[in-house]
Structures are given as C-alpha cells and as structure tokens.
Amino acid sequence: MPPLWYGIAALCISTLALFIAIKNYRRKAGLLIRGGFSIASGIDCNDKYVSNVLLENLKDRPVTVFSIYLRIGHNYYLEVENFEETPLLLRAYETYQKEYGPIQFYGINFNRMNLSSLLDDDSVKKRLVLSTSDGKYIIPSGIPRWNPISDFFRNHMTAVVRPVHITYNGKYVGENIKYVIEICGENEETEVLLIHPNDFNIKKFRNFSLTRESLESVALLNDHLEEQIRNGRLICKSFKVHDVNEWRQRVTEFYTAQTIDARYYGLLRYHIVGRLLTLYSDRKLKAENAKRRFRIRPVASTALTPNDTDE
C-alpha cells in the first residue's frame, strides 16, 4: 500500500475516534431532560391544577432533583412537587411520572392567589423548571405525545378500544370468575383466591375440595368454608367471600348497548374510503350546526314599546 493510503487510513481512524470521543463526552456532560405536564379542572375544586408531570433524562448520568416548578409567564413559579427531604434521583435514561389530584387553593406568603386565568390562557407561556444539584434547569422541550383520538377526528373509521378490568388486591378478575375469597392467615398474610363456577372439579385447597352446592351462592360458600374451619381443614384468622357479579354489574352498567363484532378494514378502504366519509360527515355536521344557529338567532320584535305610542 502506498504511503499516501496509510496517511488517509490513519486520518479516517483518527477522525472516527475523535467523533466517538466527542459523542461520549456530550452523552455524559451537562443536563438534557425532556418534560411534559397536564393541567386539569373538575368538580372537586374551583382552581385549575397540574394533574400530571413526566420527566425523561436523556443523558448517560444521574440527576438529583430537589423540586419541580411550573413557570407561568416570566415571574410566577408554581411549586408542583418538593423533594427537599428526600431528593429525587433521576437515573441515566430514566423516566419519572407522577399524577396529582385536586387542590384546596394556591397560597403565597399569607395570602391566597387565583392562578386559574393564567393556567387557562394558552398565550401565557408555561415551562417546567427543575431545582437540581447542577442548579436551575429550564426544560427546553416537551415530550411529544400521540393519542389515537386525534386519528379518529381525521378518519372516523379509527376505533379506540379500551379493556374493562376488575382488579382486587392487585389481581385481575376475569370474566369467568364467580367468587373472590380473601383469606387472612394466622401470620396476618392475606391470600386472594379466584373461584370459577366449575372449581368443584379441581382442588383449590390443600385439605378439602369445594362442592357443586357450595358454589351456588355466597351464603352456601360461606357455610362450607366455616365447616372446614370447624373440622380443622382450613386454618385462618378470618375469610371473606366476594360476589364478583355485584362488582361486574357496577362496571357494566354503562355498557348497555349492543355488542359490536370487529371487522377487518383494508388499507385502501381505511385511508381512502374512511377519509372521504369523514370529510362528508364533517361537512354535514357543519351544515347542521349552521342551520341550528340560524334557527336560534334572535328575531327583532314588532311589539310596540312605550316610546312608539302616540303621546
């Protein structure tokens, strides 16, 4: 290989090494945190409040956070969360998310303050500001979020389907579960058993089995378990039988309409036919709203007023 090619190869390797070194330095040096927040309101309080904060550390180094603020405009710093007693350690590439509930009011010194008008005004700039071990850090950019609801407004063939769960003590209760038995042992440990309608065919307990009759009602199942306690086959401090059908009725009372069978829509039908139908539906809705506004438009009264009568 000619000496010139040796020099070119060495230069390329050196440049690559320098690029990697700079990238590693930038990955570890300084702070780079993205963040987002949500502002909510409801019937539980009169003020708008921060309901959610999401922070994402984009550096390969941990960050110690002492407090989170929302800067409103240029001069208002709304304290969202204070970690002074136990600082938050945001590890490398870690995400922190926290939900917040309704408030009583906002206070400054010994006075109350109303921030709702500023929180509700989109023209007032709002930024998350962190108090960190490196000092004040203003989060430069938000975390981009996507929601399929936005796709629905562009194409009404988009369907957002949500699973409806029933959980108890961290356990998911499926549709085929009939009873939930909560057993408190002598060592104060709680065990949760999920009972199917046909569990008389299998052994759910070590020293005894359930019977077909005991699974007919909560009362019969209670009697059966109390009998096993008297016979020494079930050792516990207490137990409670929950009827899942009662929980299920409370969950399903909002879903009273028909069951829809999901159909497959091809690419062309979804993107072309669905989009055209959406445009037609939006135009039709605009026309109906215009007619409704025209119908409720106030009409000038023709009745005589005292000023119109002859003196």
Helices and strands as residue ranges (DSSP letters): H 3-28, E 33-42, E 45-57, E 63-72, E 76-82, E 88-90, E 95-99, E 106-108, E 111-113, H 116-120, E 126-132, E 135-138, H 148-154, E 167-168, E 171-172, E 179-184, E 190-195, G 199-201, G 213-215, H 218-230, E 238-243, H 244-252, H 267-268, I 269-273, H 274-295, G 306-308
